[in-house]
Amino acid sequence: MARVCDLTGKSALKGHKVSNSNVKTIRRFYPNLQTKRFYIPEEDRWITLKVSTSAIKTINKLGISAVINKFIKKGYV
């Protein structure tokens, strides 16, 4: 299963791990993803999404229906 946010599309980035001797090796920076259930009152059902914590904060601020509609309109979903 991919480590990608269902709403924002955030995924892992590549970078360097730098040792004490300044040897650089490739590493990955993973997004902070959480599996969370959301209730949609318009459809009277629960959905489970794997979302980043920044997406959870946006959902808490605007509401799940508004956030889903916004991301569909922008073309992320």
SULQUIWO-V701589 format. One record per backbone hydrogen bond with DSSP energy under -1.0 kcal/mol. NH is the residue of the N-H (numbers start at 1). CO is the residue of the C=O. Records with the same first field share a line. If there is no record, write none. Layout:
NH = CO  CO
This chain:
4 = 2
5 = 10
6 = 50
13 = 29
15 = 27
17 = 25
19 = 23
22 = 19
25 = 17
27 = 15
29 = 13
33 = 31
34 = 51
36 = 49
38 = 47
40 = 45
44 = 40
45 = 40
47 = 38
49 = 36
51 = 34
53 = 32
56 = 52
57 = 53
58 = 54
59 = 55
60 = 56
61 = 57
62 = 58
63 = 59
67 = 63
68 = 64
69 = 65
70 = 66
71 = 67
72 = 68
73 = 69
74 = 70
76 = 71
